[in-house]
Amino acid sequence: MSWMVLIHIAVMLIDEIGQAIKSSGDNKLIIFLAPTVHLVRQQFEVIKEHTTFKEEYYGAKGVVAWDKEHWEKEFKTRDVSLLLLKILTSSLD
């Protein structure tokens, strides 16, 4: 299976799950993790092109220094957040 097929499947799942969340009225966030900044940006562009969600990517934006309040503010305004796995694990420390 090629990586393009896997990307397409991931975007279809994000779209399907995201639509279900929106229609339920719940305020939930979909998080997409990737191992490199390049992949985070690539997935951001694909999701942006193929969905109607408010999304943002967090790769090389100085987010390691963000506090809990800053993250909460960011997540409240997004439907999908794309993160480097390293950023997530650093934020949990």
KOLMIKOL-278641 format. One record per atom (N, C-alpha, C, O): residue in three letters; x, y, z. Coordinates in steps of 0.001 Angstrom, whole numbers, plus 500000, padded with zeros to 6 digits. Example, Ala and Ser with C-alpha at 12.3 -4.5 7.8 and 13.67 -1.06 7.14 Angstrom:
Ala513190494310507800/Ala512300495500507800/Ala513200496700507800/Ala514236496681508465/Ser512850497750507080/Ser513670498940507140/Ser512900500030507870/Ser513409501138508039/
//
This chain:
Met500852498836500000/Met500000500000500000/Met500908501239500000/Met501835501332500804/Ser500643502163499118/Ser501487503349499026/Ser501146504361500112/Ser500064504315500697/Trp502073505271500375/Trp501858506289501397/Trp500730507229501001/Trp500047507770501870/Met500522507435499691/Met499426508306499243/Met498069507707499602/Met497142508429499970/Val497959506408499497/Val496709505737499871/Val496474505888501371/Val495353506149501807/Leu497533505722502153/Leu497406505867503604/Leu497018507292503992/Leu496207507490504897/Ile497589508277503317/Ile497226509677503575/Ile495756509898503249/Ile495029510530504016/His495325509379502117/His493925509542501707/His492983508907502738/His491956509489503085/Ile493333507730503216/Ile492516507051504227/Ile492477507879505508/Ile491415508037506110/Ala493624508408505928/Ala493676509225507152/Ala492801510464507017/Ala492076510813507948/Val492860511129505875/Val492052512336505668/Val490567511985505633/Val489747512726506174/Met490215510879505010/Met488808510455504994/Met488314510177506416/Met487192510541506767/Leu489152509532507231/Leu488772509265508622/Leu488633510557509423/Leu487682510722510186/Ile489583511467509245/Ile489501512758509937/Ile488224513478509542/Ile487537514037510396/Asp487901513470508259/Asp486696514142507788/Asp485441513488508368/Asp484544514185508841/Glu485373512183508335/Glu484199511458508833/Glu484018511659510342/Glu482928511994510806/Ile485079511455511084/Ile485003511608512543/Ile484719513061512902/Ile483916513338513793/Gly485373513984512214/Gly485167515403512482/Gly483748515849512223/Gly483192516631512994/Gln483152515363511149/Gln481762515710510859/Gln480829515162511936/Gln479870515824512331/Ala481116513955512405/Ala480294513364513475/Ala480419514187514758/Ala479427514406515454/Ile481624514638515071/Ile481829515459516265/Ile481070516775516137/Ile480383517194517069/Lys481195517427514981/Lys480510518704514767/Lys478994518551514881/Lys478326519375515505/Ser478454517487514271/Ser477005517321514285/Ser476481516969515676/Ser475305517192515965/Ser477339516423516540/Ser476910516084517896/Ser476924517305518815/Ser476350517281519904/Gly477586518369518364/Gly477662519574519185/Gly478783519544520207/Gly478979520510520944/Asp479518518445520257/Asp480638518342521194/Asp481785519231520739/Asp481981519443519542/Asn482534519745521693/Asn483707520554521396/Asn484940519686521611/Asn485571519733522666/Lys485271518898520602/Lys486406517987520692/Lys487403518324519603/Lys487065518970518612/Leu488622517884519794/Leu489727518184518902/Leu490294516895518337/Leu490472515919519067/Ile490578516886517050/Ile491280515771516420/Ile492751516150516374/Ile493102517231515901/Ile493605515275516859/Ile495045515518516836/Ile495688514516515887/Ile495477513308515992/Phe496476515047514960/Phe497220514232514002/Phe498692514385514342/Phe499210515502514368/Leu499371513273514605/Leu500784513301514973/Leu501642512831513808/Leu501268511916513075/Ala502792513464513648/Ala503748513071512617/Ala505156513212513194/Ala505375514011514105/Pro506117512437512665/Pro507463512452513240/Pro508368513594512776/Pro509391513845513412/Thr508026514297511685/Thr508890515366511177/Thr508072516608510834/Thr506879516519510546/Val508731517767510869/Val508072519022510498/Val507567518939509062/Val506466519403508763/His508355518356508181/His507940518226506785/His506617517468506669/His505724517896505937/Leu506485516367507371/Leu505242515592507306/Leu504074516327507947/Leu502945516226507466/Val504327517062509022/Val503260517850509651/Val502733518878508652/Val501522519007508470/Arg503640519606508007/Arg503222520610507022/Arg502508519975505839/Arg501506520505505357/Gln503015518851505375/Gln502393518148504244/Gln500965517724504594/Gln500044517930503803/Gln500784517140505765/Gln499450516702506171/Gln498520517893506385/Gln497332517819506070/Phe499054518981506915/Phe498275520198507077/Phe497696520638505733/Phe496508520945505636/Glu498523520667504714/Glu498068521096503385/Glu497015520147502817/Glu496044520597502210/Val497195518855503006/Val496231517872502496/Val494894518007503224/Val493841518007502586/Ile494927518121504545/Ile493687518258505315/Ile492997519571504976/Ile491775519618504838/Lys493773520629504842/Lys493218521935504483/Lys492530521884503115/Lys491482522499502918/Glu493119521159502187/Glu492571521076500831/Glu491315520206500752/Glu490425520475499946/His491242519168501583/His490176518175501434/His489112518193502521/His488208517357502508/Thr489201519138503468/Thr488175519236504505/Thr487804520703504706/Thr488430521602504145/Thr486784520919505510/Thr486354522289505818/Thr486684522670507259/Thr486140523641507784/Phe487557521923507888/Phe487862522146509291/Phe488821523313509491/Phe489588523679508600/Lys488750523887510695/Lys489745524869511118/Lys490922524066511662/Lys490805523364512667/Glu492049524183510983/Glu493202523393511384/Glu494421524286511527/Glu494470525405511016/Glu495400523751512240/Glu496671524449512391/Glu497737523399512610/Glu497479522329513161/Tyr498940523724512169/Tyr500039522806512442/Tyr501005523455513415/Tyr501161524676513446/Tyr501638522625514194/Tyr502579523084515198/Tyr503863522288515006/Tyr503973521147515457/Gly504815522890514345/Gly506084522218514090/Gly507221523105514535/Gly507746522944515637/Ala507605524037513691/Ala508722524926513987/Ala508186526311514361/Ala508524527304513717/Lys507361526373515390/Lys506733527643515778/Lys507053528050517211/Lys506372528909517770/Gly508068527456517808/Gly508435527823519168/Gly507452527371520224/Gly507385527965521300/Val506695526340519940/Val505621525922520845/Val506107525194522088/Val505345525020523040/Val507338524775522093/Val507849524044523257/Val507757524906524511/Val507595524383525614/Ala507858526217524351/Ala507809527127525505/Ala506390527524525907/Ala506219528229526902/Trp505375527096525171/Trp504002527473525494/Trp503570526840526802/Trp503957525715527118/Asp502761527572527563/Asp502219527033528801/Asp500838526417528528/Asp500320526463527412/Lys500274525848529578/Lys498991525152529467/Lys497894526075528939/Lys497086525658528110/Glu497856527313529404/Glu496818528249528986/Glu496917528560527490/Glu495903528664526800/His498145528706527003/His498331528979525573/His497829527802524727/His497145527999523722/Trp498174526579525144/Trp497700525399524417/Trp496172525319524445/Trp495553525019523424/Glu495560525586525602/Glu494102525527525703/Glu493450526528524760/Glu492459526210524103/Lys493998527726524691/Lys493476528748523786/Lys493579528283522327/Lys492629528429521557/Glu494717527731521959/Glu494900527237520592/Glu493896526127520268/Glu493255526151519218/Phe493767525173521160/Phe492916524018520897/Phe491437524372520851/Phe490670523702520160/Lys491017525414521575/Lys489611525811521568/Lys489183526411520240/Lys487991526448519935/Thr490131526879519450/Thr489795527535518179/Thr490022526636516979/Thr489912527099515844/Arg490336525370517190/Arg490651524447516095/Arg489751523218516128/Arg489226522828517171/Asp489595522627514953/Asp488945521321514857/Asp489993520209514764/Asp489808519110515287/Val491103520528514081/Val492186519572513863/Val493502520270514181/Val493747521384513717/Ser494346519617514971/Ser495683520121515232/Ser496688519068514802/Ser496560517890515135/Leu497676519505514067/Leu498733518620513590/Leu499998518941514360/Leu500462520081514368/Leu500549517932515004/Leu501682518131515899/Leu502825517194515569/Leu502628516092515057/Leu504020517661515875/Leu505156516748515932/Leu504978515883517167/Leu504572516382518217/Leu505267514626517060/Leu505173513734518214/Leu506033514259519361/Leu505638514179520524/Lys507212514797519032/Lys508118515328520053/Lys507478516497520811/Lys507703516647522013/Ile506694517316520131/Ile506032518445520800/Ile505011517936521800/Ile504919518445522917/Leu504243516930521397/Leu503266516363522328/Leu503931515800523566/Leu503505516081524686/Thr504984514998523372/Thr505628514380524534/Thr506306515437525408/Thr506305515306526632/Ser506886516483524806/Ser507509517557525595/Ser506462518315526394/Ser506715518715527531/Ser505291518513525810/Ser504221519255526474/Ser503636518490527660/Ser503095519095528586/Leu503742517196527631/Leu503200516378528716/Leu504122516291529914/Leu503708515875530996/Asp505378516685529722/Asp506340516609530836/Asp506056517632531903/Asp506773517697532902/
//
